[in-house]
């Protein structure tokens, strides 16, 4: 009898067990210096398997990456906190709307807000994100109008895409948000191609690709890394490792590899691994990586280490596959709670101001939601004119479509 056996990875804890994150190694703050911008992939091993942190367990900022950031103004940090609070309020309201039958589908990014909110604030006008369906925090931090964002979810006449995309698959070119593709991994090859075009045009812009840990198993992930390694375009390739790909634990997609960041080193692409729940670490690494890429040092991969606190989507029930209380037990905490504590410790925030800010942002979201719902929901639909399906598709409508529209009486 052969002794060859297959290996089947298991999550650290089952639903009837206590959460277990004892296998996660969290290095101390300051253990990794800020590298020179011309660092090569073969010199990045400590950065790919370590973890860049700025806030310590007491939410105090220190270490070389804090020095790199310099004195961050209170207004900048308060803006980051408000971005994340708005994103979380939006998540809650849209989840409730779906549960009330007003919309068809929604994906929360709860627990991951720092990554998109912090990263977006470091980009410039004209840079282009190629996001997956869980990066709506990029839109919030880009000050994308909430009316358009919610209109897309309700698929009514406020939807800029006129119902032609599934809910949560936004498209906002003027806000640096490329149309979301439901096919996982495609964002990476698109981002590399866009970045190559930026280089050919010499316009000084960059592209950023986004992918989840599970989708790193896709062919497009590897195709994109090879193309990025070969042609050295100005692209930042982000891997959001939130520990779960729907109901599949990250151990399946990671295999026996050390980290997702380390996977990039095989292609000679420099890579860093970062505490994605540390807003200041997100700011520091985003700024460094974006500046590095924009100044001609080629592609870079960032693995954001975080935890998906919510369900995968409104169609998912995580209690069936993960331990109760995992989100609360996540050893790197909640990004909003940590930034709030940091600001209070600096004397730039208070519990009272936090409660007030939460209420103000929730009220803003609710007021916009009421306006959007007045234009139609699944419960009280207000269908748009049938002729609208012909509009906004072709610059010049082909004759056969013009005939079809006439046959419909429009």
C-alpha positions as CSV (number, residue, x, y, z in Angstrom):
1,X,0.0,0.0,0.0
2,X,1.5,3.3,-1.1
3,X,2.2,5.8,1.7
4,X,1.4,8.7,-0.7
5,X,-1.4,10.8,0.7
6,X,-3.1,14.0,-0.4
7,X,-3.2,17.0,1.9
8,X,-6.5,18.8,2.6
9,X,-6.0,22.2,4.4
10,X,-8.4,22.9,7.2
11,X,-9.5,26.2,8.8
12,X,-7.9,26.9,12.2
13,X,-11.3,26.4,13.9
14,X,-14.7,24.9,13.1
15,X,-18.1,26.6,13.9
16,X,-18.4,24.6,17.1
17,X,-14.9,25.5,18.3
18,X,-13.3,28.6,19.8
19,X,-11.5,31.0,17.4
20,X,-7.8,30.1,16.9
21,X,-5.3,32.5,15.4
22,X,-2.3,31.0,17.3
23,X,-0.6,30.2,13.9
24,X,-0.3,33.9,13.0
25,X,3.1,35.5,13.8
26,X,2.9,39.2,14.4
27,X,6.3,40.9,14.4
28,X,6.9,43.9,16.6
29,X,6.5,47.4,15.3
30,X,9.7,48.7,13.7
31,X,11.1,45.4,12.8
32,X,11.3,46.3,9.1
33,X,13.1,49.5,7.9
34,X,11.9,51.5,4.9
35,X,13.8,50.1,1.9
36,X,15.3,52.1,-0.9
37,X,13.0,52.6,-3.9
38,X,15.3,50.7,-6.2
39,X,15.0,47.5,-4.1
40,X,14.9,44.3,-6.2
41,X,12.7,41.4,-5.7
42,X,15.5,39.1,-4.5
43,X,16.1,41.5,-1.6
44,X,12.5,41.6,-0.5
45,X,12.2,38.3,1.4
46,X,12.1,39.9,4.9
47,X,9.4,42.3,3.7
48,X,7.4,39.6,2.0
49,X,7.2,37.2,4.9
50,X,7.3,39.8,7.7
51,X,4.7,42.5,8.4
52,X,5.0,46.3,8.3
53,X,3.3,47.9,11.2
54,X,3.1,51.5,12.6
55,X,0.6,51.3,15.4
56,X,1.7,49.2,18.4
57,X,-0.6,47.3,20.7
58,X,-1.3,50.6,22.6
59,X,-2.1,52.3,19.2
60,X,1.0,54.5,19.4
61,X,2.8,55.2,16.2
62,X,6.5,54.6,16.0
63,X,9.3,52.9,14.1
64,X,10.9,53.7,10.7
65,X,7.6,53.7,8.8
66,X,6.2,56.3,11.2
67,X,9.3,58.4,10.6
68,X,8.8,58.0,6.9
69,X,5.3,59.4,7.2
70,X,6.5,62.3,9.3
71,X,4.1,64.4,11.3
72,X,0.6,63.4,9.9
73,X,-1.8,66.2,10.6
74,X,-4.8,65.7,12.8
75,X,-7.1,66.7,9.9
76,X,-5.6,64.0,7.7
77,X,-6.2,61.3,10.3
78,X,-9.7,62.6,11.1
79,X,-10.5,62.5,7.4
80,X,-9.3,58.9,7.3
81,X,-11.5,58.1,10.3
82,X,-14.5,59.7,8.7
83,X,-14.0,57.9,5.5
84,X,-14.0,54.5,7.3
85,X,-17.0,55.5,9.4
86,X,-18.9,56.5,6.3
87,X,-18.0,53.2,4.6
88,X,-19.2,51.2,7.6
89,X,-22.5,53.2,7.9
90,X,-23.0,52.6,4.2
91,X,-22.3,48.8,4.6
92,X,-24.9,48.6,7.4
93,X,-27.6,50.5,5.5
94,X,-27.1,48.5,2.3
95,X,-27.2,45.2,4.1
96,X,-30.5,46.2,5.7
97,X,-31.9,47.3,2.4
98,X,-31.1,44.0,0.9
99,X,-32.7,42.1,3.8
100,X,-35.8,44.3,3.4
101,X,-36.0,43.1,-0.2
102,X,-35.3,46.6,-1.6
103,X,-32.1,45.5,-3.5
104,X,-31.0,42.2,-4.9
105,X,-27.4,41.8,-3.6
106,X,-24.7,43.4,-1.6
107,X,-21.1,42.8,-0.5
108,X,-19.8,44.4,2.7
109,X,-16.1,45.3,3.2
110,X,-16.5,45.5,7.0
111,X,-13.1,45.2,8.8
112,X,-11.2,46.1,5.6
113,X,-12.0,49.8,5.4
114,X,-8.5,51.1,6.2
115,X,-7.0,49.5,3.1
116,X,-9.2,51.2,0.4
117,X,-9.7,54.4,2.3
118,X,-6.0,54.9,3.1
119,X,-4.7,53.8,-0.3
120,X,-7.1,56.0,-2.3
121,X,-6.0,59.1,-0.5
122,X,-2.5,58.6,-1.8
123,X,-3.5,58.4,-5.5
124,X,-3.6,61.3,-7.9
125,X,-6.3,62.3,-10.4
126,X,-5.9,60.2,-13.5
127,X,-4.6,57.1,-11.7
128,X,-6.8,54.0,-12.3
129,X,-7.9,51.4,-9.9
130,X,-8.9,47.9,-11.2
131,X,-10.9,46.7,-8.2
132,X,-12.8,43.6,-7.3
133,X,-16.4,43.8,-5.9
134,X,-15.2,44.6,-2.3
135,X,-13.3,47.8,-2.9
136,X,-16.1,50.3,-2.6
137,X,-14.1,52.0,0.1
138,X,-11.9,53.4,-2.8
139,X,-15.0,55.2,-4.1
140,X,-15.9,56.6,-0.7
141,X,-12.4,58.0,-0.1
142,X,-12.4,59.4,-3.7
143,X,-15.5,61.4,-2.7
144,X,-17.7,59.6,-5.2
145,X,-21.3,60.9,-4.9
146,X,-23.3,58.6,-2.6
147,X,-26.3,59.1,-4.8
148,X,-24.6,57.5,-7.7
149,X,-23.1,54.7,-5.6
150,X,-26.4,53.7,-4.1
151,X,-28.3,54.2,-7.4
152,X,-26.1,51.5,-8.9
153,X,-27.1,49.2,-6.0
154,X,-30.8,49.9,-6.4
155,X,-30.5,49.8,-10.3
156,X,-33.0,52.6,-10.7
157,X,-32.7,55.7,-12.8
158,X,-30.0,57.2,-10.6
159,X,-27.7,54.3,-11.6
160,X,-25.0,55.8,-13.8
161,X,-24.7,52.3,-15.5
162,X,-28.5,52.1,-16.2
163,X,-28.8,48.6,-14.8
164,X,-26.3,47.1,-17.2
165,X,-24.0,45.9,-14.4
166,X,-24.7,43.6,-11.4
167,X,-25.1,45.5,-8.1
168,X,-21.8,46.4,-6.5
169,X,-20.0,46.3,-9.8
170,X,-19.5,50.0,-10.1
171,X,-17.8,51.9,-12.9
172,X,-16.6,55.5,-12.4
173,X,-13.7,56.5,-14.7
174,X,-13.6,60.1,-13.5
175,X,-13.0,58.7,-10.0
176,X,-10.3,56.3,-11.1
177,X,-12.5,53.2,-10.7
178,X,-12.5,50.9,-13.6
179,X,-15.6,48.8,-14.3
180,X,-15.6,45.8,-11.9
181,X,-15.5,42.4,-13.6
182,X,-17.3,39.5,-11.9
183,X,-14.6,37.1,-13.3
184,X,-12.1,36.9,-10.5
185,X,-8.5,37.8,-11.4
186,X,-9.2,39.7,-14.6
187,X,-8.5,42.9,-12.8
188,X,-4.8,42.1,-12.5
189,X,-4.1,41.6,-16.3
190,X,-6.2,44.7,-17.0
191,X,-4.2,46.8,-14.6
192,X,-0.9,45.7,-16.0
193,X,-2.2,46.5,-19.6
194,X,-3.4,49.9,-18.5
195,X,-0.1,50.6,-16.8
196,X,1.8,49.6,-19.9
197,X,-0.3,52.2,-21.8
198,X,0.5,54.8,-19.2
199,X,4.2,54.1,-19.8
200,X,3.9,54.2,-23.6
201,X,2.0,57.5,-23.4
202,X,4.4,59.0,-20.8
203,X,1.5,60.6,-18.9
204,X,2.9,60.0,-15.4
205,X,-0.1,58.0,-14.3
206,X,-0.2,54.6,-12.7
207,X,-2.6,51.7,-12.4
208,X,-3.4,49.6,-9.4
209,X,-4.8,46.1,-9.4
210,X,-6.8,44.5,-6.6
211,X,-7.4,40.8,-5.9
212,X,-8.4,38.7,-3.0
213,X,-6.4,35.9,-1.5
214,X,-8.6,33.2,-3.1
215,X,-8.3,34.6,-6.6
216,X,-4.5,34.4,-6.5
217,X,-5.1,30.8,-7.6
218,X,-6.4,32.1,-10.9
219,X,-4.4,32.0,-14.1
220,X,-4.7,35.8,-14.5
221,X,-2.8,36.4,-11.3
222,X,0.2,34.7,-12.7
223,X,-0.2,36.1,-16.2
224,X,-0.2,39.6,-14.8
225,X,2.8,39.0,-12.6
226,X,4.8,37.6,-15.5
227,X,3.8,40.5,-17.7
228,X,4.6,43.0,-15.0
229,X,8.0,41.4,-14.4
230,X,8.9,41.4,-18.1
231,X,7.7,44.9,-19.1
232,X,8.1,46.8,-15.7
233,X,5.0,49.0,-16.1
234,X,4.0,51.5,-13.4
235,X,1.5,49.2,-11.5
236,X,0.8,48.5,-7.8
237,X,-0.7,45.0,-7.5
238,X,-2.7,44.6,-4.2
239,X,-3.6,41.3,-2.6
240,X,-6.3,41.7,0.1
241,X,-5.8,38.6,2.3
242,X,-8.9,38.6,4.4
243,X,-8.5,35.0,5.4
244,X,-11.6,33.7,3.6
245,X,-12.6,33.1,0.0
246,X,-16.3,32.7,0.5
247,X,-16.3,29.5,2.7
248,X,-12.8,28.4,1.8
249,X,-10.1,29.3,4.3
250,X,-7.0,31.0,3.1
251,X,-4.9,27.9,3.7
252,X,-6.3,26.4,0.5
253,X,-5.3,29.3,-1.8
254,X,-1.9,29.8,0.0
255,X,-0.9,26.1,-0.1
256,X,2.5,25.5,1.5
257,X,3.7,28.9,0.5
258,X,4.7,31.3,3.2
259,X,2.7,34.4,2.2
260,X,1.0,35.8,-0.9
261,X,3.6,38.5,-1.1
262,X,6.3,35.9,-1.3
263,X,4.6,34.4,-4.3
264,X,5.5,37.6,-6.3
265,X,9.3,37.1,-5.6
266,X,9.3,34.1,-7.9
267,X,8.6,36.6,-10.7
268,X,11.3,39.0,-9.5
269,X,8.7,41.5,-8.5
270,X,9.3,43.3,-5.2
271,X,6.7,42.6,-2.5
272,X,5.7,43.8,0.9
273,X,3.3,42.5,3.5
274,X,1.4,45.0,5.7
275,X,-1.0,45.1,8.6
276,X,-4.1,46.1,6.7
277,X,-6.0,47.1,9.9
278,X,-3.4,49.7,10.7
279,X,-4.5,52.9,9.0
280,X,-1.1,54.6,9.4
281,X,0.7,51.5,8.0
282,X,-1.6,51.6,5.0
283,X,-0.8,55.3,4.5
284,X,2.9,54.8,4.8
285,X,3.2,51.8,2.5
286,X,0.8,53.1,0.0
287,X,2.7,56.4,-0.3
288,X,6.0,54.6,-0.6
289,X,4.8,52.1,-3.2
290,X,2.9,54.6,-5.3
291,X,5.9,57.1,-5.3
292,X,8.2,54.2,-6.1
293,X,6.1,53.1,-9.0
294,X,5.4,56.6,-10.4
295,X,9.1,57.4,-10.3
296,X,9.9,54.5,-12.7
297,X,11.0,51.7,-10.4
298,X,8.5,49.2,-11.9
299,X,5.7,47.1,-10.4
300,X,5.3,46.1,-6.8
301,X,3.0,43.7,-4.9
302,X,1.4,44.5,-1.5
303,X,-0.3,41.9,0.6
304,X,-2.7,43.5,2.9
305,X,-3.2,41.2,5.9
306,X,-6.7,41.7,7.3
307,X,-9.9,39.9,8.2
308,X,-13.3,39.8,6.5
309,X,-15.5,40.6,9.5
310,X,-18.8,40.3,7.6
311,X,-20.2,37.5,5.4
312,X,-18.8,37.1,1.9
313,X,-22.1,38.5,0.5
314,X,-25.8,38.8,1.3
315,X,-26.1,35.2,-0.1
316,X,-23.6,33.8,2.4
317,X,-24.0,32.5,6.0
318,X,-20.5,32.4,7.6
319,X,-21.8,30.7,10.7
320,X,-21.9,27.5,8.7
321,X,-18.1,27.4,8.2
322,X,-16.2,29.6,10.7
323,X,-16.0,29.8,14.4
324,X,-18.3,32.1,16.2
325,X,-16.6,35.3,17.4
326,X,-13.7,35.1,15.0
327,X,-13.9,38.8,14.0
328,X,-13.8,39.9,17.6
329,X,-10.8,37.6,18.2
330,X,-8.8,38.8,15.2
331,X,-5.4,39.6,16.8
332,X,-4.9,42.8,14.7
333,X,-8.1,44.4,15.9
334,X,-10.6,46.7,14.1
335,X,-9.2,49.5,11.9
336,X,-11.7,52.1,13.1
337,X,-11.2,51.3,16.8
338,X,-7.4,51.5,16.4
339,X,-7.3,54.8,14.6
340,X,-9.9,56.3,17.0
341,X,-7.7,55.2,20.0
342,X,-4.6,56.7,18.3
343,X,-6.3,60.1,17.7
344,X,-7.7,60.2,21.3
345,X,-4.2,59.4,22.6
346,X,-2.9,62.4,20.6
347,X,-5.5,64.6,22.0
348,X,-7.1,65.1,18.6
349,X,-10.3,63.2,19.1
350,X,-12.7,62.2,21.9
351,X,-15.4,59.7,22.6
352,X,-18.0,62.4,22.4
353,X,-16.7,63.6,19.0
354,X,-16.7,60.0,17.8
355,X,-20.3,59.4,18.7
356,X,-21.3,62.7,17.1
357,X,-19.3,61.8,13.9
358,X,-21.0,58.4,13.7
359,X,-24.4,60.0,14.0
360,X,-23.6,62.7,11.4
361,X,-22.3,60.2,8.9
362,X,-25.2,57.8,9.4
363,X,-27.6,60.7,8.9
364,X,-25.9,61.7,5.7
365,X,-26.1,58.1,4.4
366,X,-29.7,57.7,5.5
367,X,-30.8,61.0,3.8
368,X,-29.2,60.0,0.5
369,X,-30.7,56.5,0.8
370,X,-34.2,58.0,1.1
371,X,-33.6,60.1,-2.0
372,X,-32.3,57.1,-3.9
373,X,-35.2,54.9,-2.8
374,X,-37.7,57.5,-4.0
375,X,-36.5,56.7,-7.5
376,X,-37.5,53.0,-7.1
377,X,-36.7,49.9,-5.2
378,X,-37.4,46.2,-5.7
379,X,-40.4,46.6,-3.4
380,X,-41.6,49.8,-5.1
381,X,-40.1,49.6,-8.6
382,X,-40.2,52.5,-11.0
383,X,-39.1,51.0,-14.3
384,X,-37.3,53.1,-16.8
385,X,-38.5,53.5,-20.4
386,X,-37.8,50.4,-22.5
387,X,-36.1,52.6,-25.1
388,X,-33.3,53.2,-22.5
389,X,-31.8,49.9,-23.3
390,X,-30.7,51.3,-26.7
391,X,-29.1,54.4,-25.2
392,X,-25.5,54.8,-24.2
393,X,-24.3,51.7,-25.8
394,X,-23.0,52.8,-29.2
395,X,-21.6,56.1,-30.3
396,X,-23.6,55.6,-33.5
397,X,-26.5,53.1,-33.2
398,X,-26.3,50.3,-35.9
399,X,-29.2,50.2,-38.3
400,X,-30.5,46.8,-37.0
401,X,-30.9,48.3,-33.5
402,X,-32.5,51.4,-34.8
403,X,-35.1,49.2,-36.5
404,X,-35.7,47.2,-33.3
405,X,-36.2,50.4,-31.4
406,X,-38.7,51.6,-34.0
407,X,-40.5,48.2,-33.9
408,X,-40.9,48.8,-30.1
409,X,-42.6,52.1,-30.9
410,X,-39.8,54.4,-29.8
